[in-house]
Amino acid sequence: MKNLLFPLLSIFAFVLFSLSSCEKGKNPLKPYEATDHPEVWNYNFNLQNSGSKTIPAMDADGNIYFAIQNNEIDPISLFAIDKTGNELWKNEFNGKLTSQIIYEDDHLYFSAQTSDSRSITWCLNSADGEIVWANSSQQKGGCVMAVSNDYVVTGALSGGYVVGEEDSYELQIMNKTGEILTPISIGNGVAAISMVGNTLYYITNHVSGGGYDKIILTKYNLASGAVEWVHETGENEQNWRVASPDLVIDNNDKVYFVSQFGLNVTLHIINPDGSVFKEITLSEVNDATLTPSLDTEGNIYIGAPGYLQKYSPEGNLIWSYEDFDYTSASINVTYAPVLASGEKVYYGGEGLFAVNTTPEMAYIVYPETGFTAPGYPLINNDGDIITVGNGYVNCIKGDGQHLQTSAWPKVYQNNGNTASR
């Protein structure tokens, strides 16, 4: 009889918890399910977007721009919708999308790889989606990019040149009309680019036929055309990889990026002079794609599948938050956490997650019909949350907060995804 007592008590306790939760209108299997964060609107774009990591861009009026490409043989479908989910325009482009969609000063910018392995960069009018200019080059494998008030910079992902053609430059610095000001031959593919004023930061990491190259971070003065310093990580012929889609720059000009060597994932913090400030070993993750976000006090937030961590500006761990045991949806921090003005952190996964910075789970919006595979969250002007998922754009009632005004509160720095400030 004693052997049966504990299991019976456990079942009784679970039944009481379930009944109590049901009385409160909560699902006991979803203890953090949002009950006061309903859908405000949705937009059905009628395309599959499985495994979405779509990062939308937003302008000052709250208009939203995003691109969908389910596989590289499909055209790039670029959409613009207003702040209430009404379609403004859509357009299609040939090529494999390789950069984020960038909004800056009434224009949209993005890069792709053409069918003959060249790169092409477009500039569009954000009002109607019409092409302002397109720059096709011998850069190989498509490009990553950043846009500032004065410059458009692209970096070839693969490095080198198109077979049968003359050698080309892997880094191109253009003005806002698409005119190439300075081409730079650097020998390797560019993994990420960021700009602060007249300073360009770029990081290279290229897999070649002979093996792997070390990771090289460069600080470049756009005004003078001079390299200020170079920082190297890893060794040639070793499987080092840049795991960050962009380079994070704080208010003191320290640079943050993530590398991966096997299953070893490291957050690197580099001083303004190119020396190492700190290297932080993160949890082992296979094929990590993650970038830190910085709050107004310089604290560092970074996450990956299953966890979210906060570090002090000195690089000391403040807390580590894991979700393995008590939610029926898994954390999957897509690229970087989004830091809101009111001490909330948002990120996507098998649902939309909101975490208080204490830390504790605030709520989860679980996937439902029309809300699947939510991509990277965007906070609109009303403090609501926009995600681009599988077939739908969803606007979820938020907390009335806005994107933090810190040095780097989200991936690509701002709602325009410019990777610059």
C-alpha positions in Angstrom: 0.0 0.0 0.0 2.8 2.4 0.8 4.3 1.7 -2.6 1.1 3.0 -4.2 0.8 6.1 -2.0 3.3 8.4 -3.7 2.1 7.7 -7.3 -1.5 8.2 -6.2 -0.6 11.5 -4.5 1.3 12.7 -7.5 -1.7 11.9 -9.8 -4.1 13.7 -7.4 -1.8 16.8 -7.3 -1.6 16.9 -11.1 -5.4 16.6 -11.4 -5.8 19.5 -8.9 -3.3 21.6 -10.8 -5.0 20.9 -14.0 -8.4 21.8 -12.7 -7.0 24.9 -11.1 -5.4 25.9 -14.3 -8.6 25.2 -16.3 -10.6 27.4 -13.9 -8.2 30.2 -14.7 -8.5 29.6 -18.4 -5.0 28.3 -18.7 -3.8 25.2 -20.4 -1.7 23.2 -17.9 0.5 22.0 -20.7 1.2 25.6 -21.7 1.7 27.4 -18.4 3.0 30.6 -20.0 0.5 30.8 -22.8 -0.5 34.4 -23.5 -4.1 35.2 -22.6 -3.9 39.0 -23.1 -1.8 39.2 -26.2 -4.2 38.5 -29.1 -3.6 38.8 -32.8 -4.2 42.4 -33.9 -4.1 41.5 -37.7 -2.5 39.1 -40.2 -1.5 39.3 -43.8 -1.5 36.1 -45.9 1.2 36.3 -48.6 0.3 32.9 -50.0 3.9 31.5 -50.1 5.5 28.7 -48.1 8.2 30.0 -45.8 9.2 26.8 -43.9 11.8 27.1 -41.2 11.5 30.9 -41.4 14.3 33.2 -40.3 12.9 36.1 -42.1 14.0 39.5 -40.7 11.5 42.2 -41.7 12.5 45.9 -42.0 10.3 48.8 -41.0 10.3 52.5 -41.8 9.4 55.5 -39.6 5.7 55.3 -40.6 5.4 51.6 -39.6 5.4 50.2 -43.1 6.9 46.7 -43.2 9.2 45.2 -45.9 10.2 41.6 -46.2 11.4 39.0 -48.7 10.4 35.4 -49.1 12.3 32.7 -51.0 11.5 29.1 -50.0 14.3 27.7 -52.1 17.0 29.2 -54.4 15.3 28.2 -57.6 12.2 30.3 -56.7 12.2 34.1 -57.4 12.8 36.5 -54.6 9.3 37.8 -53.6 9.6 41.2 -52.0 6.5 42.6 -50.2 5.5 45.9 -48.7 2.6 46.2 -46.3 1.4 49.1 -44.2 1.1 49.2 -40.4 -2.3 47.7 -40.4 -1.4 44.8 -42.7 -2.7 46.1 -46.0 -0.6 45.3 -49.0 1.2 48.3 -50.6 3.1 46.4 -53.4 5.0 43.3 -54.2 7.7 42.6 -56.7 9.8 39.6 -57.9 13.6 39.4 -58.6 15.7 36.6 -60.0 18.6 35.2 -57.9 19.4 33.7 -54.6 18.8 36.2 -51.7 22.0 36.6 -49.7 21.6 39.7 -47.6 19.0 41.2 -45.3 16.4 43.6 -46.6 17.5 47.1 -45.7 15.4 50.2 -45.4 17.2 53.6 -45.3 15.9 57.0 -46.3 12.9 56.0 -48.5 14.9 53.2 -50.3 15.3 49.5 -50.0 18.6 47.6 -50.6 19.4 43.9 -50.9 21.8 41.6 -52.6 21.6 38.2 -54.4 23.5 35.7 -56.3 22.7 35.3 -60.0 22.4 32.0 -61.9 26.0 32.5 -63.2 27.4 32.9 -59.6 27.8 36.7 -59.8 26.5 39.1 -57.2 23.9 41.8 -57.8 22.7 44.6 -55.5 19.4 46.4 -55.9 18.2 49.8 -54.7 14.4 50.3 -54.9 12.0 53.1 -54.1 10.3 52.0 -50.9 7.0 53.7 -52.0 6.4 51.6 -55.0 9.1 48.9 -55.3 10.5 50.3 -58.5 14.2 49.8 -59.3 16.3 52.9 -58.8 19.6 51.2 -59.7 21.1 47.7 -59.9 24.8 46.9 -59.7 25.9 43.6 -61.1 29.6 42.7 -60.6 32.1 39.9 -60.9 31.9 39.4 -57.1 31.3 35.7 -56.5 28.6 34.0 -54.5 26.3 36.8 -53.6 27.0 39.5 -51.0 26.4 40.6 -47.4 25.9 44.3 -47.0 25.5 47.4 -44.8 24.1 50.8 -45.6 24.7 54.2 -43.9 23.8 57.8 -44.6 26.7 58.0 -47.1 27.7 54.5 -48.1 26.5 51.2 -49.5 29.1 48.5 -48.8 28.9 44.9 -50.1 31.1 42.0 -49.4 31.3 38.8 -51.5 30.4 35.8 -49.5 32.6 33.4 -51.4 35.5 35.6 -52.3 37.6 35.2 -55.5 36.0 35.6 -58.9 33.7 34.0 -61.4 35.5 31.1 -63.3 36.7 32.3 -66.7 36.6 36.0 -65.8 39.3 38.3 -64.5 39.9 38.6 -60.8 37.6 41.0 -59.0 37.2 42.8 -55.7 35.5 41.1 -52.8 34.6 44.4 -51.0 32.9 47.3 -52.8 32.3 50.7 -51.3 29.6 52.6 -53.2 27.8 55.9 -52.8 24.0 56.0 -52.5 23.6 56.2 -56.3 25.4 52.8 -56.7 28.7 54.3 -58.0 31.7 52.3 -56.9 34.0 54.6 -54.9 36.6 52.1 -53.7 36.9 48.4 -54.6 39.1 46.4 -52.2 40.6 43.0 -53.0 41.0 41.0 -49.8 41.3 37.4 -51.0 38.6 35.8 -48.9 34.8 35.8 -48.6 33.2 38.4 -46.3 31.0 36.9 -43.5 29.6 40.2 -42.0 29.9 44.0 -42.4 29.0 46.8 -40.0 29.5 50.6 -40.1 29.8 53.3 -37.5 30.1 56.8 -39.0 33.1 56.7 -41.3 34.4 53.4 -39.9 33.8 50.1 -41.6 34.2 46.8 -39.9 34.3 43.6 -41.9 35.1 40.0 -41.1 36.3 37.3 -43.5 36.1 33.5 -43.3 36.5 31.4 -46.5 36.4 27.7 -47.1 38.8 27.0 -50.0 39.7 23.9 -51.9 42.9 23.6 -49.8 41.1 23.9 -46.5 39.9 26.6 -44.2 41.3 30.0 -43.5 41.5 31.8 -40.1 39.0 34.4 -39.2 40.2 38.0 -39.9 38.4 41.1 -38.5 39.4 44.4 -40.1 38.8 48.0 -39.0 38.8 50.3 -42.1 38.6 54.1 -42.3 36.2 55.0 -45.1 37.3 58.7 -45.2 41.1 58.0 -45.5 40.9 54.6 -47.2 43.4 53.2 -44.6 43.2 50.0 -42.6 43.5 50.9 -38.9 44.0 47.4 -37.6 43.5 43.6 -38.3 42.6 41.0 -35.7 43.1 37.3 -36.4 41.3 34.3 -34.8 42.1 30.6 -35.3 44.5 29.0 -37.6 44.6 28.3 -41.3 43.6 24.7 -42.3 41.3 24.5 -39.3 37.5 24.4 -39.3 36.9 27.9 -37.8 33.6 29.6 -38.8 32.1 33.0 -38.2 28.7 32.3 -36.6 27.4 35.9 -36.5 25.3 37.4 -39.3 26.5 40.9 -38.3 29.2 42.6 -36.3 28.1 44.3 -33.1 29.8 47.6 -32.1 29.2 49.2 -28.7 29.4 52.9 -27.7 33.0 52.5 -26.8 33.9 50.9 -30.2 34.4 47.4 -28.9 33.5 44.8 -31.5 31.5 41.6 -30.8 31.3 38.5 -32.9 30.8 34.7 -32.4 33.0 32.0 -33.8 32.6 28.2 -34.0 35.3 25.6 -34.0 33.7 22.1 -34.1 31.1 22.3 -31.3 33.0 25.0 -29.5 31.2 28.3 -29.7 32.9 31.5 -28.5 31.8 35.1 -28.1 34.7 37.4 -28.9 34.9 41.0 -27.6 37.6 43.0 -29.3 39.0 46.3 -28.0 38.9 49.5 -30.0 42.7 49.0 -30.8 42.1 45.4 -32.1 43.4 43.6 -29.0 41.3 41.0 -27.2 39.1 42.3 -24.4 37.5 39.0 -23.5 36.6 35.6 -25.0 33.5 33.9 -23.5 32.9 30.2 -24.0 29.2 29.6 -24.8 27.2 26.3 -24.7 28.0 23.8 -27.4 25.7 24.2 -30.3 25.9 22.6 -33.7 25.9 25.1 -36.7 25.2 28.1 -34.5 23.9 31.3 -36.0 23.8 33.9 -33.2 24.7 37.4 -32.4 24.7 39.4 -29.1 22.4 42.3 -28.4 23.4 45.2 -26.2 21.2 47.1 -23.8 21.5 50.8 -22.8 23.9 49.9 -19.9 26.1 47.9 -22.1 25.0 44.5 -20.8 25.2 41.7 -23.3 22.3 39.3 -24.2 22.9 36.2 -26.3 21.0 33.0 -26.9 20.8 29.8 -28.9 18.4 26.8 -29.0 17.4 26.2 -25.3 18.9 29.1 -23.5 19.2 32.9 -23.1 22.1 34.5 -21.2 23.0 38.0 -19.9 26.6 39.2 -19.3 27.8 42.4 -17.8 29.7 44.9 -19.9 32.9 43.3 -18.4 31.8 40.0 -19.8 30.8 38.4 -16.6 27.8 36.1 -16.5 24.8 37.7 -14.7 22.2 35.0 -15.4 21.5 32.0 -17.7 17.9 31.2 -18.5 16.9 27.8 -19.8 13.5 26.6 -20.8 13.9 22.8 -21.1 11.6 21.7 -18.3 8.4 23.7 -18.3 7.3 24.9 -21.7 5.9 22.9 -24.5 7.5 25.2 -27.1 11.3 25.4 -27.3 13.4 28.5 -27.3 15.3 29.1 -30.5 16.8 32.5 -30.5 16.8 33.4 -34.2 20.0 35.4 -34.8 19.7 37.7 -31.7 17.3 38.7 -29.0 15.3 41.9 -29.5 15.7 44.2 -26.5 12.6 46.3 -25.7 12.5 49.6 -23.8 10.6 48.2 -20.8 13.0 45.4 -19.7 11.5 42.8 -22.1 13.4 40.5 -24.4 11.6 39.1 -27.4 12.7 36.2 -29.6 11.2 33.5 -31.9 11.2 29.8 -31.9 8.3 27.3 -31.7 6.3 30.4 -30.7 6.9 34.0 -29.8 8.6 34.4 -26.5 8.7 37.3 -24.1 11.1 37.1 -21.2 11.5 39.6 -18.3 15.0 40.6 -17.5 14.7 39.3 -13.9 14.9 36.6 -15.7 11.5 34.8 -15.9 9.2 33.9 -18.7 6.6 36.6 -19.2 4.5 34.8 -21.8 4.5 32.7 -24.9 2.3 33.1 -28.0 2.0 29.5 -29.2 1.8 28.6 -32.9 -1.8 28.4 -34.2 -3.4 28.5 -37.6 -1.8 31.4 -39.5 1.0 31.7 -36.9 3.6 29.1 -37.7 7.4 29.2 -37.7 7.5 32.8 -36.5 10.6 34.6 -37.7 12.6 37.3 -36.2 10.4 39.7 -34.1 10.0 43.4 -34.9 8.5 46.0 -32.5 6.3 48.5 -34.3 5.4 52.0 -33.4 2.4 50.9 -31.2 4.6 48.5 -29.2 3.0 45.5 -30.9 5.1 42.6 -32.3 5.5 41.7 -36.0 6.7 38.3 -37.1 6.9 36.8 -40.6 6.2 33.1 -40.5 5.0 30.4 -42.9 2.5 32.1 -45.2 1.6 34.9 -42.9 2.7 38.1 -41.4 1.3 38.4 -37.9 0.9 41.4 -35.6 0.6 40.3 -32.0 -0.6 42.7 -29.2 2.6 43.6 -27.4 3.5 45.5 -24.2 3.5 49.0 -25.5 7.3 49.0 -25.5 9.7 50.1 -28.2 13.1 49.1 -29.4 15.8 50.1 -27.0 17.9 53.1 -27.9 21.1 51.3 -27.2 24.2 50.9 -29.3 23.0 47.5 -30.8 19.6 46.3 -29.5 18.9 43.8 -32.3 20.5 42.0 -35.2 21.6 44.6 -37.9 21.3 47.3 -35.2 17.9 49.0 -36.1 14.4 48.4 -37.5 15.8 49.3 -40.9 18.4 46.4 -40.7 21.2 48.8 -41.9 23.9 47.2 -39.8 25.1 50.8 -39.2 24.7 53.7 -36.8 
